[in-house]
Amino acid sequence: MSRFTEITSRKGTRSVKWDYAEELYKSDEVLPMWVADMDFQAPEAVVEALEKRVKHGIFGYTMPDDLIKESIVSWLSNRHQWAIEKDWITYSPGVIPSLHMIIQSLTEPSDSIIIQTPVYPPFYSVIKDHERKLVTNTLIYENEEYSINFTDFENKIRENNVKMFILCNPHNPVGRVWTKEELRKLSEICLRHNVLIVSDEIHADLIFKPYTHIPIASLSDEINHSTITCFSPTKTFNLAGLQASYIVTSDEEKRKKVKAHFDKQGMFMLNTLGLTAMEAAYNHGGEWLDELMETLERNRDYVTERINSETEEIRVIHAEGTYLIWLDCRKLNLTHSELKSFMQKEAKIGLNDGGTFGEEGQGFMRINIAAPLKTVQEGVDRIIQAVKNHRG
Ligand SMILES: Cc1ncc(COP(=O)(O)O)c(C=O)c1O
């Protein structure tokens, strides 16, 4: 378990989370628990494969071959019971670049695209950047639980002649792993109105017991045909800096259009080390991932139990998946900018600002729990102490 208990300093590695935090929070005392990467070393098999590749010393243009596709096919089949064909895969440096390319190649300017909010901030910008019309379907928040407003989803699609739906499953930041029933209802509405589903499943492998991730495209052939899914091993195995991901779609026409758009931007090569890491992670990272999930589950329970029992002002939303926990801080009775300042200056903790996930995130913050328990304990202590001082 040492990979998950030892604290490895990330300072001085050009880490966004640790090195950029000082600039962002204007203090070197802030404990960074923001941005979605982990303070854990990647699986040994990945590091070994990279070392071997680095030792070769030649880093010329690299071509992904069928072996990498085979490792993706087995991973999706073994972990998610989804049988895909090798030809359905298109590589991409990242899920965000994929979303940009998909929107540009499969919609027209001023087309409407729907998202479910609050949601990962780039979901807004990928739509606005290309002058598409942003349509939002606010998630229902009741009794500290999130669910989908299907009536509003269908009405908004109908009223705005929506062409595309970008789904976040599991959902960042609210931590929901959408059920088969929920996914089925969403896809039925999309099929009824001819809406293309783009499913961001980057957090698919980070699921807590007893929940199960279901790729929406796996529900039926018809849904598969009108869905494009974005996956990546980078969240799962902490490889974000290596930039390797892929898109899966069974519809050849859509696949060709998206691929042509990547080519048009000059993006037809992948990072040599990213490919090496992806293959090693999928072929040999399963055990590491199982251990990771035990660690994350323990961290999630620790954060939830301590904050929910020692404060009334902050409610920890139960996460079914992801290592990102959504905190409802509204009972602190602070304005949103006071809340941000409270976390930064009083608690001295670097969290993601809930307001960046949409207007529904006012009064909320997001904490990243993918760190050794000692770091998580320190973060929780800081938050609880600051709340107690605030009461006094
Ligand atoms: C839902 C979601 N999609 C995409 C990304 C980023 O993907 P990438 O680094 O592959 O562009 C993140 C990172 O936090 C995310 O949470």
The ligand as an SDF file (V2000), in Angstrom:
LIG
                    3D

 16 16  0  0  0  0  0  0  0  0999 V2000
  -15.2810   15.4700  -16.7810 C   0  0  0  0  0  0  0  0  0  0  0  0
  -13.8890   15.7810  -17.2500 C   0  0  0  0  0  0  0  0  0  0  0  0
  -13.6120   15.7570  -18.5660 N   0  0  0  0  0  0  0  0  0  0  0  0
  -12.3740   16.0090  -19.0390 C   0  0  0  0  0  0  0  0  0  0  0  0
  -11.3260   16.3280  -18.1850 C   0  0  0  0  0  0  0  0  0  0  0  0
   -9.9750   16.6430  -18.7290 C   0  0  0  0  0  0  0  0  0  0  0  0
   -9.6140   15.7900  -19.7290 O   0  0  0  0  0  0  0  0  0  0  0  0
   -8.2360   15.8970  -20.5000 P   0  0  0  0  0  0  0  0  0  0  0  0
   -7.1720   16.2080  -19.4970 O   0  0  0  0  0  0  0  0  0  0  0  0
   -8.0800   14.5470  -21.1280 O   0  0  0  0  0  0  0  0  0  0  0  0
   -8.4050   16.9770  -21.5280 O   0  0  0  0  0  0  0  0  0  0  0  0
  -11.5680   16.3560  -16.8010 C   0  0  0  0  0  0  0  0  0  0  0  0
  -10.4960   16.7020  -15.8710 C   0  0  0  0  0  0  0  0  0  0  0  0
  -10.7070   16.9730  -14.7240 O   0  0  0  0  0  0  0  0  0  0  0  0
  -12.8770   16.0690  -16.3340 C   0  0  0  0  0  0  0  0  0  0  0  0
  -13.1680   16.0790  -15.0260 O   0  0  0  0  0  0  0  0  0  0  0  0
  1  2  1  0
  2  3  1  0
  2 15  2  0
  3  4  2  0
  4  5  1  0
  5  6  1  0
  5 12  2  0
  6  7  1  0
  7  8  1  0
  8  9  2  0
  8 10  1  0
  8 11  1  0
 12 13  1  0
 12 15  1  0
 13 14  2  0
 15 16  1  0
M  END
$$$$
